[in-house]
C-alpha cells in the first residue's frame, strides 16, 4: 500500500462522517428553504424558489435580529479580546511569576469550564431585581433596583457582560501561554532601544503572537454567532425582541410557535453566509494589518 492509499484509507471514514453531520444537513436546509413547508398548514408542500429569502429582507423582525446578532458579536468579541489579551494577559505576564502565574491560569480557565446553561442560571439569579446580589449591593449606594434583564435598554449589554466574563479570562490564559514562547532576546533588544512597555507589546510582542492568536479569535467569533442556549436561558430573546438574535428568531419561526420550517431554513442559510463573509473580511483585515 502506497503512502497516498494509506492516507485515503484513514481519511475516507472522516469524510463520510463529515458529510452526514455537516454537508447533508446543510443541503437539506437549503432544499427546505426553497419550499413552503409550514407545520400549521395542511396545504401540500411545494417549490417556491427564493420567496422565503425575499420575504426575509422585508421582515422587520428579521432585520432587527440581524442587527442584534451583529451588535452582539462586535461587543462580545471586541471586549473579550480587549480585556483578555489587551489588559489581563500583559498584567499577569509582567507581574506574576512561577506558581502564582500557574494559579492565575487555573483560575482564569474556571469560568470557561462552567456549563453555559449553568452559568446563565447563576447570573440570572445574581441579576434578579428582588433577590439578586448585584442589586443588593447597589441598594447600599441608593441605586436601583435595576432590571438588568427586564429593561430593553440594559438586557443585551447585561447578557453580553456574562459572555465577556466567561471568555475574557480564557483568552487571557491562552494569550499568557503564547507569551511564554516569545524569545527574551527580542524583548530585551526592544528595551535597550528605549521602547516603553506598551510599545514592546504593540510593536514587538503582539505581532509575533498574531498568527497563533488568530485561531483563538476566530473560535470566539464563530461562538458569538451561535449564542442560542445562553440567551434563551437568560431572556429567551426578550424583553420583547431586545435580545432576539438570528438563531433565536429562527428557533421561534421553525421549532417554536410559528412552525414555519422553510422560512427558518432560509434563515439558517443566511446565517451561514453572513458567518463566512464576516470571517473572510476579518481574516483579510487582520492579515493585512499583520503584514
Long-range contacts (C-beta under 8 A, 24 or more apart in sequence): 26-272, 29-265, 29-268, 29-269, 30-265, 30-269, 32-261, 32-262, 32-265, 33-262, 33-265, 33-266, 33-268, 33-269, 34-262, 35-262, 36-262, 37-260, 37-261, 37-262, 38-259, 38-260, 38-261, 38-262, 39-259, 39-260, 39-261, 40-258, 40-259, 40-260, 48-262, 52-262, 52-263, 52-265, 52-266, 53-266, 53-269, 53-270, 55-263, 56-263, 56-266, 56-267, 56-270, 61-241, 61-244, 61-249, 62-246, 62-249, 62-267, 64-241, 64-244, 65-241, 65-244, 65-245, 65-246, 65-248, 65-249, 66-246, 66-274, 68-156, 68-241, 68-242, 68-243, 68-244, 68-245, 68-246, 69-225, 69-245, 69-246, 69-247, 69-271, 69-274, 71-156, 72-156, 72-160, 72-224, 72-227, 72-245, 73-221, 73-224, 73-225, 73-278, 75-156, 75-157, 75-160, 75-164, 76-160, 76-163, 76-164, 76-167, 76-220, 76-224, 76-227, 77-217, 77-220, 77-221, 77-224, 79-160, 79-164, 79-168, 80-163, 80-164, 80-167, 80-168, 80-171, 80-220, 81-168, 81-171, 81-217, 81-220, 83-164, 83-168, 83-172, 84-167, 84-168, 84-169, 84-170, 84-171, 84-172, 84-175, 85-171, 85-172, 85-175, 85-206, 85-213, 88-168, 88-169, 88-172, 89-171, 89-172, 89-175, 89-176, 89-179, 90-197, 90-201, 92-172, 92-176, 93-176, 93-179, 94-197, 101-176, 104-173, 104-176, 105-173, 105-176, 105-177, 107-169, 108-169, 108-170, 108-172, 108-173, 109-169, 109-170, 109-173, 110-169, 111-165, 111-166, 111-169, 111-170, 112-166, 112-167, 112-169, 112-170, 114-166, 116-166, 116-229, 116-230, 117-229, 117-230, 117-233, 119-162, 119-166, 120-162, 120-229, 120-230, 120-233, 120-234, 121-233, 123-162, 123-234, 124-149, 124-233, 124-234, 127-158, 149-234, 149-235, 149-239, 150-239, 151-239, 152-239, 152-240, 152-242, 155-235, 155-238, 155-239, 155-242, 155-243, 156-242, 156-243, 159-230, 159-231, 159-234, 159-235, 159-243, 162-230, 162-234, 163-224, 163-227, 163-230, 167-220, 167-223, 171-216, 171-220, 174-216, 175-209, 175-213, 175-216, 178-209, 178-212, 178-213, 179-205, 179-209, 181-209, 182-208, 182-209, 207-290, 210-286, 210-290, 211-290, 214-283, 214-286, 217-282, 217-286, 218-279, 218-282, 218-283, 221-278, 221-279, 221-282, 222-275, 222-279, 225-271, 225-274, 225-275, 225-278, 246-270, 246-271, 246-274, 247-271
